[in-house]
Amino acid sequence: MNLDQKAQWHKDINGGLVPLLEIPDGTIIHESSFIMQFAQEYAKYGVGTKLLPNEGKVGDLGANIQTAQMKMAMEEFEKIFHASFWGAFMTRFSDEAKIKEAQDGLI
């Protein structure tokens, strides 16, 4: 995909942002954390690389706590990252004030 020449259908879905995953039934997932979770849950048990901590079996408190902590950390990172990065990204990093704002927010 040429990121400078996105198809209109892609722009119509979410403004042309990436990543974007269309699954076999036509459903489109367009948030990276949801794509990662979908891939983790869709894969057959024991196949592929784990993207999130294993949720373990029912009653496996340690594994479930680890999963919850990882998901909370991911949510916190996304809040900080998106708040700081988004303005600069939307100008394709051509607005020096937005770039400075992003740098200050990520430090």
N, CA, C and O atoms as a printed pandas DataFrame, in Angstrom:
     atom_number atom_name residue_name chain_id  residue_number  x_coord  y_coord  z_coord
0              1         N          MET        A               1    0.835   -1.165    0.000
1              2        CA          MET        A               1    0.000    0.000    0.000
2              3         C          MET        A               1    0.884    1.233    0.000
3              4         O          MET        A               1    1.795    1.350    0.819
4              5         N          ASN        A               2    0.620    2.141   -0.905
5              6        CA          ASN        A               2    1.311    3.418   -0.930
6              7         C          ASN        A               2    0.591    4.340    0.052
7              8         O          ASN        A               2   -0.557    4.714   -0.185
8              9         N          LEU        A               3    1.243    4.707    1.141
9             10        CA          LEU        A               3    0.595    5.495    2.181
10            11         C          LEU        A               3    0.298    6.925    1.748
11            12         O          LEU        A               3   -0.462    7.627    2.415
12            13         N          ASP        A               4    0.883    7.362    0.646
13            14        CA          ASP        A               4    0.585    8.702    0.128
14            15         C          ASP        A               4   -0.587    8.698   -0.843
15            16         O          ASP        A               4   -1.128    9.759   -1.154
16            17         N          GLN        A               5   -0.988    7.528   -1.329
17            18        CA          GLN        A               5   -2.076    7.435   -2.310
18            19         C          GLN        A               5   -3.051    6.344   -1.862
19            20         O          GLN        A               5   -3.127    5.277   -2.471
20            21         N          LYS        A               6   -3.779    6.621   -0.810
21            22        CA          LYS        A               6   -4.698    5.624   -0.263
22            23         C          LYS        A               6   -5.995    5.596   -1.064
23            24         O          LYS        A               6   -6.453    6.613   -1.586
24            25         N          ALA        A               7   -6.563    4.417   -1.141
25            26        CA          ALA        A               7   -7.823    4.238   -1.859
26            27         C          ALA        A               7   -8.951    4.958   -1.125
27            28         O          ALA        A               7   -8.909    5.115    0.095
28            29         N          GLN        A               8   -9.947    5.388   -1.872
29            30        CA          GLN        A               8  -11.068    6.104   -1.280
30            31         C          GLN        A               8  -11.799    5.253   -0.241
31            32         O          GLN        A               8  -12.230    5.773    0.789
32            33         N          TRP        A               9  -11.944    3.937   -0.502
33            34        CA          TRP        A               9  -12.636    3.083    0.463
34            35         C          TRP        A               9  -11.924    3.093    1.800
35            36         O          TRP        A               9  -12.558    3.042    2.853
36            37         N          HIS        A              10  -10.577    3.162    1.750
37            38        CA          HIS        A              10   -9.787    3.194    2.982
38            39         C          HIS        A              10  -10.010    4.517    3.713
39            40         O          HIS        A              10  -10.163    4.536    4.934
40            41         N          LYS        A              11  -10.027    5.600    2.981
41            42        CA          LYS        A              11  -10.290    6.910    3.589
42            43         C          LYS        A              11  -11.691    6.960    4.187
43            44         O          LYS        A              11  -11.899    7.567    5.238
44            45         N          ASP        A              12  -12.647    6.325    3.523
45            46        CA          ASP        A              12  -14.030    6.327    4.008
46            47         C          ASP        A              12  -14.180    5.564    5.315
47            48         O          ASP        A              12  -15.024    5.916    6.139
48            49         N          ILE        A              13  -13.384    4.538    5.517
49            50        CA          ILE        A              13  -13.497    3.702    6.723
50            51         C          ILE        A              13  -13.008    4.449    7.953
51            52         O          ILE        A              13  -13.718    4.536    8.955
52            53         N          ASN        A              14  -11.802    4.987    7.881
53            54        CA          ASN        A              14  -11.231    5.618    9.079
54            55         C          ASN        A              14  -10.273    6.759    8.747
55            56         O          ASN        A              14   -9.319    7.008    9.484
56            57         N          GLY        A              15  -10.525    7.439    7.655
57            58        CA          GLY        A              15   -9.665    8.548    7.284
58            59         C          GLY        A              15   -8.365    8.118    6.628
59            60         O          GLY        A              15   -7.491    8.948    6.374
60            61         N          GLY        A              16   -8.231    6.832    6.352
61            62        CA          GLY        A              16   -7.028    6.337    5.700
62            63         C          GLY        A              16   -5.906    5.968    6.654
63            64         O          GLY        A              16   -4.767    5.771    6.233
64            65         N          LEU        A              17   -6.222    5.877    7.925
65            66        CA          LEU        A              17   -5.184    5.535    8.899
66            67         C          LEU        A              17   -4.871    4.055    8.840
67            68         O          LEU        A              17   -5.707    3.250    8.430
68            69         N          VAL        A              18   -3.660    3.696    9.253
69            70        CA          VAL        A              18   -3.248    2.304    9.327
70            71         C          VAL        A              18   -2.879    2.015   10.768
71            72         O          VAL        A              18   -2.514    2.956   11.474
72            73         N          PRO        A              19   -2.944    0.807   11.251
73            74        CA          PRO        A              19   -3.243   -0.410   10.516
74            75         C          PRO        A              19   -4.750   -0.608   10.337
75            76         O          PRO        A              19   -5.583    0.037   10.973
76            77         N          LEU        A              20   -5.035   -1.524    9.448
77            78        CA          LEU        A              20   -6.406   -1.860    9.108
78            79         C          LEU        A              20   -6.423   -3.336    8.747
79            80         O          LEU        A              20   -5.590   -3.796    7.967
80            81         N          LEU        A              21   -7.363   -4.077    9.308
81            82        CA          LEU        A              21   -7.455   -5.508    9.027
82            83         C          LEU        A              21   -8.872   -5.838    8.612
83            84         O          LEU        A              21   -9.821   -5.558    9.345
84            85         N          GLU        A              22   -9.022   -6.432    7.438
85            86        CA          GLU        A              22  -10.329   -6.932    7.017
86            87         C          GLU        A              22  -10.307   -8.443    7.171
87            88         O          GLU        A              22   -9.467   -9.123    6.583
88            89         N          ILE        A              23  -11.235   -8.966    7.965
89            90        CA          ILE        A              23  -11.280  -10.399    8.202
90            91         C          ILE        A              23  -12.206  -11.054    7.178
91            92         O          ILE        A              23  -12.963  -10.354    6.506
92            93         N          PRO        A              24  -12.164  -12.385    7.045
93            94        CA          PRO        A              24  -12.892  -13.066    5.973
94            95         C          PRO        A              24  -14.380  -12.741    5.851
95            96         O          PRO        A              24  -14.925  -12.790    4.748
96            97         N          ASP        A              25  -15.050  -12.411    6.959
97            98        CA          ASP        A              25  -16.484  -12.117    6.849
98            99         C          ASP        A              25  -16.757  -10.676    6.423
99           100         O          ASP        A              25  -17.913  -10.266    6.325
100          101         N          GLY        A              26  -15.689   -9.901    6.166
101          102        CA          GLY        A              26  -15.846   -8.519    5.716
102          103         C          GLY        A              26  -15.755   -7.490    6.822
103          104         O          GLY        A              26  -15.722   -6.290    6.549
104          105         N          THR        A              27  -15.714   -7.938    8.066
105          106        CA          THR        A              27  -15.572   -7.014    9.189
106          107         C          THR        A              27  -14.206   -6.353    9.113
107          108         O          THR        A              27  -13.206   -6.999    8.799
108          109         N          ILE        A              28  -14.177   -5.059    9.403
109          110        CA          ILE        A              28  -12.912   -4.330    9.383
110          111         C          ILE        A              28  -12.569   -3.892   10.795
111          112         O          ILE        A              28  -13.386   -3.295   11.495
112          113         N          ILE        A              29  -11.349   -4.198   11.197
113          114        CA          ILE        A              29  -10.829   -3.820   12.507
114          115         C          ILE        A              29   -9.743   -2.790   12.241
115          116         O          ILE        A              29   -8.836   -3.033   11.445
116          117         N          HIS        A              30   -9.828   -1.635   12.905
117          118        CA          HIS        A              30   -8.877   -0.574   12.571
118          119         C          HIS        A              30   -8.183    0.053   13.767
119          120         O          HIS        A              30   -7.781    1.215   13.708
120          121         N          GLU        A              31   -8.041   -0.675   14.818
121          122        CA          GLU        A              31   -7.249   -0.230   15.969
122          123         C          GLU        A              31   -6.191   -1.290   16.234
123          124         O          GLU        A              31   -6.506   -2.476   16.323
124          125         N          SER        A              32   -4.935   -0.866   16.359
125          126        CA          SER        A              32   -3.843   -1.829   16.490
126          127         C          SER        A              32   -4.015   -2.762   17.690
127          128         O          SER        A              32   -3.745   -3.958   17.583
128          129         N          SER        A              33   -4.458   -2.231   18.824
129          130        CA          SER        A              33   -4.602   -3.113   19.985
130          131         C          SER        A              33   -5.713   -4.131   19.771
131          132         O          SER        A              33   -5.608   -5.260   20.251
132          133         N          PHE        A              34   -6.776   -3.758   19.060
133          134        CA          PHE        A              34   -7.860   -4.698   18.781
134          135         C          PHE        A              34   -7.429   -5.727   17.737
135          136         O          PHE        A              34   -7.817   -6.892   17.818
136          137         N          ILE        A              35   -6.629   -5.302   16.758
137          138        CA          ILE        A              35   -6.108   -6.234   15.756
138          139         C          ILE        A              35   -5.232   -7.275   16.456
139          140         O          ILE        A              35   -5.325   -8.468   16.169
140          141         N          MET        A              36   -4.392   -6.817   17.364
141          142        CA          MET        A              36   -3.512   -7.729   18.091
142          143         C          MET        A              36   -4.333   -8.711   18.931
143          144         O          MET        A              36   -4.055   -9.910   18.940
144          145         N          GLN        A              37   -5.339   -8.198   19.633
145          146        CA          GLN        A              37   -6.173   -9.072   20.450
146          147         C          GLN        A              37   -6.933  -10.063   19.581
147          148         O          GLN        A              37   -7.045  -11.235   19.938
148          149         N          PHE        A              38   -7.460   -9.608   18.441
149          150        CA          PHE        A              38   -8.178  -10.497   17.523
150          151         C          PHE        A              38   -7.254  -11.622   17.048
151          152         O          PHE        A              38   -7.632  -12.793   17.052
152          153         N          ALA        A              39   -6.043  -11.250   16.642
153          154        CA          ALA        A              39   -5.094  -12.252   16.143
154          155         C          ALA        A              39   -4.768  -13.275   17.229
155          156         O          ALA        A              39   -4.682  -14.472   16.958
156          157         N          GLN        A              40   -4.590  -12.804   18.436
157          158        CA          GLN        A              40   -4.278  -13.683   19.558
158          159         C          GLN        A              40   -5.425  -14.660   19.813
159          160         O          GLN        A              40   -5.201  -15.854   20.015
160          161         N          GLU        A              41   -6.644  -14.147   19.802
161          162        CA          GLU        A              41   -7.790  -14.977   20.155
162          163         C          GLU        A              41   -8.251  -15.869   19.003
163          164         O          GLU        A              41   -8.829  -16.930   19.235
164          165         N          TYR        A              42   -7.998  -15.445   17.765
165          166        CA          TYR        A              42   -8.460  -16.201   16.604
166          167         C          TYR        A              42   -7.571  -17.407   16.320
167          168         O          TYR        A              42   -8.045  -18.436   15.838
168          169         N          ALA        A              43   -6.285  -17.275   16.619
169          170        CA          ALA        A              43   -5.336  -18.360   16.332
170          171         C          ALA        A              43   -5.701  -19.615   17.116
171          172         O          ALA        A              43   -6.215  -19.539   18.232
172          173         N          LYS        A              44   -5.433  -20.749   16.526
173          174        CA          LYS        A              44   -5.648  -22.016   17.230
174          175         C          LYS        A              44   -4.728  -22.067   18.438
175          176         O          LYS        A              44   -3.622  -21.527   18.417
176          177         N          TYR        A              45   -5.199  -22.720   19.484
177          178        CA          TYR        A              45   -4.425  -22.811   20.719
178          179         C          TYR        A              45   -3.045  -23.405   20.439
179          180         O          TYR        A              45   -2.921  -24.445   19.792
180          181         N          GLY        A              46   -2.015  -22.728   20.938
181          182        CA          GLY        A              46   -0.651  -23.225   20.819
182          183         C          GLY        A              46    0.024  -22.891   19.496
183          184         O          GLY        A              46    1.163  -23.298   19.269
184          185         N          VAL        A              47   -0.657  -22.157   18.617
185          186        CA          VAL        A              47   -0.090  -21.815   17.307
186          187         C          VAL        A              47    0.353  -20.360   17.329
187          188         O          VAL        A              47   -0.371  -19.493   17.819
188          189         N          GLY        A              48    1.534  -20.095   16.801
189          190        CA          GLY        A              48    2.006  -18.722   16.678
190          191         C          GLY        A              48    2.636  -18.195   17.950
191          192         O          GLY        A              48    2.792  -18.908   18.941
192          193         N          THR        A              49    2.991  -16.925   17.888
193          194        CA          THR        A              49    3.641  -16.247   18.996
194          195         C          THR        A              49    2.594  -15.503   19.813
195          196         O          THR        A              49    1.710  -14.850   19.258
196          197         N          LYS        A              50    2.698  -15.603   21.112
197          198        CA          LYS        A              50    1.751  -14.898   21.969
198          199         C          LYS        A              50    2.011  -13.394   21.877
199          200         O          LYS        A              50    3.150  -12.942   21.995
200          201         N          LEU        A              51    0.948  -12.632   21.669
201          202        CA          LEU        A              51    1.055  -11.185   21.584
202          203         C          LEU        A              51    0.713  -10.528   22.913
203          204         O          LEU        A              51    1.195   -9.438   23.220
204          205         N          LEU        A              52   -0.109  -11.189   23.683
205          206        CA          LEU        A              52   -0.489  -10.746   25.022
206          207         C          LEU        A              52   -0.211  -11.895   25.976
207          208         O          LEU        A              52   -0.134  -13.049   25.555
208          209         N          PRO        A              53   -0.060  -11.591   27.248
209          210        CA          PRO        A              53    0.118  -12.701   28.195
210          211         C          PRO        A              53   -1.057  -13.671   28.099
211          212         O          PRO        A              53   -2.193  -13.268   27.849
212          213         N          ASN        A              54   -0.772  -14.925   28.296
213          214        CA          ASN        A              54   -1.828  -15.936   28.244
214          215         C          ASN        A              54   -2.826  -15.690   29.359
215          216         O          ASN        A              54   -2.444  -15.511   30.515
216          217         N          GLU        A              55   -4.089  -15.681   29.017
217          218        CA          GLU        A              55   -5.103  -15.451   30.027
218          219         C          GLU        A              55   -5.285  -16.660   30.934
219          220         O          GLU        A              55   -5.991  -16.576   31.939
220          221         N          GLY        A              56   -4.673  -17.751   30.603
221          222        CA          GLY        A              56   -4.714  -18.913   31.471
222          223         C          GLY        A              56   -6.084  -19.549   31.546
223          224         O          GLY        A              56   -7.011  -19.175   30.828
224          225         N          LYS        A              57   -6.181  -20.488   32.407
225          226        CA          LYS        A              57   -7.441  -21.199   32.613
226          227         C          LYS        A              57   -8.292  -20.446   33.623
227          228         O          LYS        A              57   -7.784  -19.630   34.392
228          229         N          VAL        A              58   -9.570  -20.720   33.615
229          230        CA          VAL        A              58  -10.454  -20.136   34.611
230          231         C          VAL        A              58   -9.888  -20.459   35.986
231          232         O          VAL        A              58   -9.555  -21.608   36.276
232          233         N          GLY        A              59   -9.783  -19.461   36.808
233          234        CA          GLY        A              59   -9.242  -19.661   38.150
234          235         C          GLY        A              59   -7.739  -19.457   38.248
235          236         O          GLY        A              59   -7.187  -19.522   39.346
236          237         N          ASP        A              60   -7.053  -19.209   37.122
237          238        CA          ASP        A              60   -5.609  -18.974   37.130
238          239         C          ASP        A              60   -5.378  -17.496   37.430
239          240         O          ASP        A              60   -5.153  -16.699   36.520
240          241         N          LEU        A              61   -5.435  -17.141   38.699
241          242        CA          LEU        A              61   -5.381  -15.754   39.132
242          243         C          LEU        A              61   -4.127  -15.044   38.642
243          244         O          LEU        A              61   -4.211  -13.910   38.171
244          245         N          GLY        A              62   -2.975  -15.680   38.742
245          246        CA          GLY        A              62   -1.718  -15.050   38.337
246          247         C          GLY        A              62   -1.712  -14.650   36.869
247          248         O          GLY        A              62   -1.316  -13.535   36.530
248          249         N          ALA        A              63   -2.149  -15.553   35.996
249          250        CA          ALA        A              63   -2.170  -15.258   34.565
250          251         C          ALA        A              63   -3.189  -14.175   34.236
251          252         O          ALA        A              63   -2.941  -13.324   33.382
252          253         N          ASN        A              64   -4.320  -14.203   34.903
253          254        CA          ASN        A              64   -5.345  -13.200   34.644
254          255         C          ASN        A              64   -4.925  -11.823   35.154
255          256         O          ASN        A              64   -5.242  -10.811   34.528
256          257         N          ILE        A              65   -4.225  -11.773   36.267
257          258        CA          ILE        A              65   -3.700  -10.492   36.763
258          259         C          ILE        A              65   -2.664   -9.952   35.790
259          260         O          ILE        A              65   -2.669   -8.762   35.474
260          261         N          GLN        A              66   -1.780  -10.812   35.316
261          262        CA          GLN        A              66   -0.756  -10.382   34.363
262          263         C          GLN        A              66   -1.402   -9.822   33.098
263          264         O          GLN        A              66   -0.961   -8.794   32.584
264          265         N          THR        A              67   -2.435  -10.482   32.595
265          266        CA          THR        A              67   -3.129  -10.007   31.406
266          267         C          THR        A              67   -3.760   -8.645   31.658
267          268         O          THR        A              67   -3.632   -7.743   30.830
268          269         N          ALA        A              68   -4.435   -8.485   32.785
269          270        CA          ALA        A              68   -5.071   -7.209   33.107
270          271         C          ALA        A              68   -4.039   -6.096   33.226
271          272         O          ALA        A              68   -4.268   -4.986   32.746
272          273         N          GLN        A              69   -2.908   -6.379   33.858
273          274        CA          GLN        A              69   -1.857   -5.371   34.000
274          275         C          GLN        A              69   -1.291   -4.959   32.650
275          276         O          GLN        A              69   -1.044   -3.778   32.410
276          277         N          MET        A              70   -1.087   -5.932   31.771
277          278        CA          MET        A              70   -0.569   -5.633   30.435
278          279         C          MET        A              70   -1.558   -4.769   29.662
279          280         O          MET        A              70   -1.161   -3.800   29.015
280          281         N          LYS        A              71   -2.832   -5.110   29.726
281          282        CA          LYS        A              71   -3.848   -4.338   28.999
282          283         C          LYS        A              71   -3.961   -2.919   29.554
283          284         O          LYS        A              71   -4.136   -1.971   28.788
284          285         N          MET        A              72   -3.865   -2.761   30.871
285          286        CA          MET        A              72   -3.909   -1.420   31.460
286          287         C          MET        A              72   -2.692   -0.596   31.024
287          288         O          MET        A              72   -2.820    0.590   30.721
288          289         N          ALA        A              73   -1.523   -1.220   30.993
289          290        CA          ALA        A              73   -0.317   -0.519   30.550
290          291         C          ALA        A              73   -0.442   -0.100   29.091
291          292         O          ALA        A              73   -0.025    0.999   28.722
292          293         N          MET        A              74   -1.011   -0.965   28.261
293          294        CA          MET        A              74   -1.206   -0.632   26.849
294          295         C          MET        A              74   -2.173    0.544   26.699
295          296         O          MET        A              74   -1.933    1.441   25.890
296          297         N          GLU        A              75   -3.251    0.548   27.461
297          298        CA          GLU        A              75   -4.215    1.647   27.409
298          299         C          GLU        A              75   -3.566    2.955   27.838
299          300         O          GLU        A              75   -3.787    3.987   27.206
300          301         N          GLU        A              76   -2.777    2.929   28.891
301          302        CA          GLU        A              76   -2.103    4.136   29.372
302          303         C          GLU        A              76   -1.127    4.659   28.322
303          304         O          GLU        A              76   -1.075    5.860   28.057
304          305         N          PHE        A              77   -0.354    3.748   27.727
305          306        CA          PHE        A              77    0.574    4.158   26.675
306          307         C          PHE        A              77   -0.176    4.805   25.516
307          308         O          PHE        A              77    0.247    5.843   25.008
308          309         N          GLU        A              78   -1.278    4.204   25.097
309          310        CA          GLU        A              78   -2.041    4.753   23.974
310          311         C          GLU        A              78   -2.574    6.140   24.295
311          312         O          GLU        A              78   -2.577    7.007   23.421
312          313         N          LYS        A              79   -3.023    6.374   25.517
313          314        CA          LYS        A              79   -3.513    7.709   25.891
314          315         C          LYS        A              79   -2.399    8.744   25.740
315          316         O          LYS        A              79   -2.599    9.799   25.138
316          317         N          ILE        A              80   -1.235    8.437   26.288
317          318        CA          ILE        A              80   -0.110    9.362   26.235
318          319         C          ILE        A              80    0.367    9.539   24.798
319          320         O          ILE        A              80    0.572   10.662   24.337
320          321         N          PHE        A              81    0.540    8.433   24.102
321          322        CA          PHE        A              81    1.069    8.471   22.745
322          323         C          PHE        A              81    0.147    9.239   21.803
323          324         O          PHE        A              81    0.587   10.138   21.086
324          325         N          HIS        A              82   -1.134    8.877   21.811
325          326        CA          HIS        A              82   -2.068    9.524   20.891
326          327         C          HIS        A              82   -2.229   11.004   21.192
327          328         O          HIS        A              82   -2.289   11.812   20.265
328          329         N          ALA        A              83   -2.301   11.377   22.446
329          330        CA          ALA        A              83   -2.457   12.787   22.800
330          331         C          ALA        A              83   -1.271   13.613   22.311
331          332         O          ALA        A              83   -1.441   14.751   21.874
332          333         N          SER        A              84   -0.071   13.041   22.384
333          334        CA          SER        A              84    1.131   13.770   22.000
334          335         C          SER        A              84    1.422   13.693   20.511
335          336         O          SER        A              84    1.866   14.674   19.914
336          337         N          PHE        A              85    1.183   12.572   19.924
337          338        CA          PHE        A              85    1.639   12.267   18.568
338          339         C          PHE        A              85    0.662   12.693   17.479
339          340         O          PHE        A              85    1.078   13.057   16.379
340          341         N          TRP        A              86   -0.623   12.651   17.778
341          342        CA          TRP        A              86   -1.664   12.774   16.759
342          343         C          TRP        A              86   -1.579   14.053   15.938
343          344         O          TRP        A              86   -1.676   14.004   14.711
344          345         N          GLY        A              87   -1.400   15.199   16.594
345          346        CA          GLY        A              87   -1.352   16.472   15.869
346          347         C          GLY        A              87   -0.245   16.507   14.835
347          348         O          GLY        A              87   -0.468   16.937   13.703
348          349         N          ALA        A              88    0.937   16.064   15.206
349          350        CA          ALA        A              88    2.071   16.040   14.274
350          351         C          ALA        A              88    1.819   15.049   13.143
351          352         O          ALA        A              88    2.126   15.328   11.984
352          353         N          PHE        A              89    1.264   13.898   13.484
353          354        CA          PHE        A              89    0.996   12.873   12.482
354          355         C          PHE        A              89    0.017   13.383   11.419
355          356         O          PHE        A              89    0.223   13.173   10.224
356          357         N          MET        A              90   -1.041   14.049   11.864
357          358        CA          MET        A              90   -2.065   14.504   10.930
358          359         C          MET        A              90   -1.558   15.582    9.973
359          360         O          MET        A              90   -2.155   15.794    8.918
360          361         N          THR        A              91   -0.479   16.258   10.319
361          362        CA          THR        A              91    0.125   17.236    9.396
362          363         C          THR        A              91    1.252   16.600    8.590
363          364         O          THR        A              91    1.986   17.281    7.873
364          365         N          ARG        A              92    1.375   15.269    8.722
365          366        CA          ARG        A              92    2.475   14.530    8.081
366          367         C          ARG        A              92    3.826   15.116    8.482
367          368         O          ARG        A              92    4.767   15.172    7.690
368          369         N          PHE        A              93    3.885   15.548    9.737
369          370        CA          PHE        A              93    5.098   16.084   10.346
370          371         C          PHE        A              93    5.651   17.289    9.590
371          372         O          PHE        A              93    6.865   17.461    9.475
372          373         N          SER        A              94    4.750   18.113    9.080
373          374        CA          SER        A              94    5.170   19.321    8.369
374          375         C          SER        A              94    4.990   20.574    9.214
375          376         O          SER        A              94    5.466   21.641    8.826
376          377         N          ASP        A              95    4.322   20.479   10.350
377          378        CA          ASP        A              95    4.069   21.619   11.231
378          379         C          ASP        A              95    5.038   21.535   12.410
379          380         O          ASP        A              95    4.891   20.681   13.284
380          381         N          GLU        A              96    6.033   22.432   12.426
381          382        CA          GLU        A              96    7.076   22.384   13.452
382          383         C          GLU        A              96    6.516   22.535   14.862
383          384         O          GLU        A              96    7.027   21.912   15.793
384          385         N          ALA        A              97    5.475   23.353   15.037
385          386        CA          ALA        A              97    4.880   23.526   16.365
386          387         C          ALA        A              97    4.250   22.223   16.850
387          388         O          ALA        A              97    4.368   21.873   18.024
388          389         N          LYS        A              98    3.585   21.510   15.951
389          390        CA          LYS        A              98    2.966   20.228   16.320
390          391         C          LYS        A              98    4.031   19.180   16.618
391          392         O          LYS        A              98    3.859   18.359   17.519
392          393         N          ILE        A              99    5.132   19.201   15.866
393          394        CA          ILE        A              99    6.224   18.265   16.115
394          395         C          ILE        A              99    6.827   18.522   17.495
395          396         O          ILE        A              99    7.085   17.582   18.247
396          397         N          LYS        A             100    7.051   19.791   17.825
397          398        CA          LYS        A             100    7.602   20.152   19.136
398          399         C          LYS        A             100    6.637   19.708   20.243
399          400         O          LYS        A             100    7.065   19.178   21.268
400          401         N          GLU        A             101    5.351   19.924   20.032
401          402        CA          GLU        A             101    4.342   19.507   21.008
402          403         C          GLU        A             101    4.383   17.989   21.230
403          404         O          GLU        A             101    4.273   17.512   22.360
404          405         N          ALA        A             102    4.541   17.249   20.142
405          406        CA          ALA        A             102    4.626   15.789   20.247
406          407         C          ALA        A             102    5.879   15.376   21.001
407          408         O          ALA        A             102    5.829   14.508   21.873
408          409         N          GLN        A             103    6.991   15.992   20.669
409          410        CA          GLN        A             103    8.253   15.651   21.353
410          411         C          GLN        A             103    8.154   15.941   22.843
411          412         O          GLN        A             103    8.577   15.128   23.665
412          413         N          ASP        A             104    7.603   17.085   23.190
413          414        CA          ASP        A             104    7.488   17.459   24.602
414          415         C          ASP        A             104    6.565   16.498   25.344
415          416         O          ASP        A             104    6.811   16.164   26.503
416          417         N          GLY        A             105    5.506   16.057   24.675
417          418        CA          GLY        A             105    4.550   15.164   25.312
418          419         C          GLY        A             105    5.072   13.752   25.513
419          420         O          GLY        A             105    4.604   13.039   26.400
420          421         N          LEU        A             106    6.029   13.344   24.705
421          422        CA          LEU        A             106    6.536   11.982   24.775
422          423         C          LEU        A             106    7.769   11.859   25.663
423          424         O          LEU        A             106    8.234   10.755   25.944
424          425         N          ILE        A             107    8.285   12.981   26.095
425          426        CA          ILE        A             107    9.500   12.952   26.936
426          427         C          ILE        A             107    9.127   12.873   28.390
427          428         O          ILE        A             107   10.004   12.840   29.252
